[in-house]
Amino acid sequence: MTRGTRAPLLGRASEGQLSAHTDTARAAVAAAMATVLAATALAAVAPAADAPVPRPVVTISARVSPGTRPIPKDVPLTVKLDTAFSSTPPGGDLVLQRATYLFGDGARVNGALFPACSAAKLQQAHGRLSVCPPGSKIGTGIATGRAVAIGVTSSGKITIFNGPGGRSLVLNLLVVSPALIDATFSAPITRLRGGRYAFELSSAVPPELQRILDGDIVVERLAITTGATRVISGHRRGYFEAVSCPPDGGSAIRGEFTYKGGVTATADAIVPC
């Protein structure tokens, strides 16, 4: 066999080796890209190992009028209570399930002196507020929350009535957007003895105020004003009336809040009296 006949055989062998090397390189590159893509996908769906769990943060502010200090005894009071809800870090989707407020000495509740309306009566009337007797309305407010499923924040109107026997508050919350909610519920008033606080107001959050449009509701703010008065035997009486102020010159308010999953938070405020 002549050298001239070997050259084509050697050429074909070199091309085969080059093709094998090329295929190997391509496979290596494809494997590397697959590894990178898989790692990227995992990073996108897996939370960081050290990401902090959101914790609730609640703040309370309260004002009482008249503004004269000290407030004379037996004077009717208007109470404004503003509660703000957030989380640390921000953006936690925490669902409020129960709210309890403890009120210190400095005021008395005269619910027994006012007409009353029950939660059952309002519910049977499908939230028609006019079914409650005149004089039973003792306050109003605004509730603000976020619908997690659609990312919309909206507010609803709170109307507060004196409950049966003056032993509770009856609250109606009307939300129009992003969906209609008309919820009525009761918050019992419990008188306390022998401690820093004189009475407790507590209520579970109704299920219809925890979820909307197949998603959770995150409460962001509750702002209420109470302070109804009526004339009895020629004297103006208040739903709240001033009594003796505590020695430190301020009446304590404490909020205790429970969220879905058993997470809790507290907040405190002092109202000068």
N, C-alpha and C positions, 0 to 999 in steps of 0.2 A: 504494500500500500504506500503510495507516495505521500509526501508532506502536503501536497496540494489537496489530497482528499481528507486529511485530518483537520484542516482548518475549520471547515464547516461544523465538524463534530464538536470541537472545542468551543466554538461560538455558541452552539446550542446549549452546551453544558453551562456556560457562564450566564446565559439568559435565564435558565431554570433556577440557578442559585439566586440571581437577583430577584426573580419573582417570589421565591420562597422568603427571602429577607423582607421584601415589601409587604407580603401578606402578614408576616409576623409583626412588623411595625404597626400596620393598620389595626391588627387585633389588640395590640398593647394600648394604642391610642383610644380605641373604642372602649376597652375595659376601664381605662383611666377616666374617660368622660362619664361612663356609667356610674363609677364610684362617686365622682363629684356631684352628679345629679342626685344620686340617692342621698348623699350627705346633706345637700341643700334642701331636699324635700323633708328630711327628718328635722332639720333645724327650723323649718317653717311651721311644722305642726307640733313639735315638742317644746314645752315651756322650759325656760332656763331653770337649771337645778336650784339656783340661789334666788329666784324671783320671790320677793316678799308677798305674803298673803295679805290682801287688803283687809284693814281693820276699820270699824266704824268710828267716826268722830262726830260728836254732837255738841252743839253750843246752845245755851238758853240765854235770852235776854228778857227782862220783864220791867214793866213800868206801871205805876199806880197813880191815879189822880183822884182827888185834887193834889196839886203840887205843893201845897203848904206843908211844912215840916216843923214840928211833929203834926201828924194828921189828927184832928180832934176826934175823940171817941164818938161812936155811933154815926159818923158821917158815911153816906153811901160812897162806895168805891167803884171806879172803873179800872179793870185789870187788863193789860195788854201783854200777851205772852207770845214770844217769837222763838221758834225752835228751828235750827238749821242742821241739816244732815249731810255729811260728806264721808270720805274715807281717806285713809293713808296707806299706800299711795293712792292718788286720785283715780277715779274711774271704777271703783269697786261696785259691782252690781249686787248690793246688799238689800235684802227684802225684809222690811219691817213687819213684825208679827204681833207685837204688844208694846204699848206705851203706858207708863205709870208716872204720875206727877205727885210729889209730896210737897205740901204747903205748910210753912211754919206758922207760929203764932203771929198775930197782928191783924187778923180779919176773921169774921164769922160768916157762915153761909146761912142765909134766910130762905132756903128753898121752900119751906113749909108755908111761907107767907104769899107765895105766888101760884097762879094757876099752872096746871101741869099738862103735859102731852106725853103719851107713851110711844115707844118705838113701834109697837104692834099697830097702833092706830095709823101712824104714818106709812108703814109698810102696806097695810091694807088699802090705803089711798094711793098707793104707787108713788109716794113722795110728794103728794099735793100738800104743800105747807099750810094752806088755808084751813085744813081740817083741825088744826091745833087752835085752842081757844085764845082769844086776845089776852095779852099779858103774859103768855107762857114763853114767848121768845125772849131769851136773855142774852144772846150774843150772836156774833157773826165771825167769819174768818175766811182765809184762803189756804188751800193746800196745793202744793206744787210737786209734781212727780215726773219721772221719765219712763216712757214705755221702751223697754230694752229691745224688744223685737224689731222696732222700726226706728229707734233712736230719736223719738219726738218727746220734747218736754212741754207739758201743758199744766194749766191750773184749773182748780175746781172751787166752787163756792160752798162754804160751810155755813149752815144755819144751826144754832144751838137753842134747845128748849129745856125748860125745867122739867125733870122727870117726875113720875108719880111719887107723891109724898115729899118731894124735895130731896129724895135720897139718891138721885142720879142726874146726869146730864144726858139728853138725847140729841144726837148729832146726825144731821143729814148732809151728805156730800153729793153735789151735782157736778159732774164732769161732762162736757159736751164733745170735746175733741181730745184725742183721735177717735174715740168711740164713746157712746153714751153710757154713763154710769150714774145711777141714782141709788145710793146706798144709805140706809138708816141703821144706826146702832146705838147702844146704850153704854154709858160709862158710869158705873156705880161710884158713889161718894162714901168713903169709910172714915168715920171719925177715929182719931188716934189719941191715946192717952199716955202721959208720962214720958214723953221724949221730946225731941227737937221739933217734930212736926205735929200739926194739929189735925190735918185730914189728908186723905189720899184719894186721888182720882185715877182710875185704871180701866183700860179696855183692850181687848184683843182687836186686831185689825181684821175686818171681814175679808173672806177669801176673794170677793170681787174687787177689793182694793189692793190685792197682792199680785194679780195677774190680769193682763189685758192683751187681746190679739195674739194669743198663744205665746206670750212672753211675760217676764216678770215686770213688776212696777217697782221702781226705786224712788222712795220718798225723799224729796230734797228740802222741803220747807213746810212748816205749819205755823200760821200766824192767826191768832184769835184775839178777839176783844169781847169781854163780858162786862156787864155793869147795868143791868136793868133796874129801874126803880118803879115804885107805885105808891099812891097815897092811901094810907090806912088810918081811919079815925082822925083825919086832919094832919097826919104826920107823913112825911115822905120817907119811905123805907127803901133800902137797897138790897139787891140780891146778895151783894157783898157789903159788909159794913166794918168800919175800923173798930178795933178794940185796943187793948193795951199793947204797946210796942215792946218787943224783947229788949233786954237791958243793953245789948250791943248796938241798938238803933237800927236794926235791919231784920227783915223777915226772910227766912231761907226758903228757897225753892230747889227741889232736886228732881231730876228726870232719870228714869231707869227704862232702858229700851232693850228689847229682845228681838233678834233677827233670825231668819231661817237658818237652820243648822246649829242653833243654840248659842250663837255669838251675841255678846251683850255689850252695852255701853252705858255710861252715866254722864250727867252734866249737872252743874250747880250754878245757882245765881243768888244774889242777895238784893232784896228790894228795900231801900231806905224808907223808914216810916216815922 
